[in-house]
Amino acid sequence: MHSTIEINSHKDMTAEQILEEIRYPIENLELFLYALTKMKVDDFLNDQEFTAIINTIHHQVVQITQAVKV
């Protein structure tokens, strides 16, 4: 199971197809960021957990950016 939603895009896709392909990854990011904002201030993330969160967000944003640029 992937922690991010993989985006499959190629140059032959229409704009509508690309938008459909990135729809769920964007929803995934929105929910992920919402969950982070709901965390209590006294909840502690260690360095590895924080790095994993940032890497997950970065990976998903890079995939969305690449899909839109195609």
Secondary structure, 3 states (H helix, E strand, C coil): CCCCCCCCCCCCCCHHHHHHHHHHHHHHHHHHHHHHHHCCCCCCCCHHHHHHHHHHHHHHHHHHHHHHHC
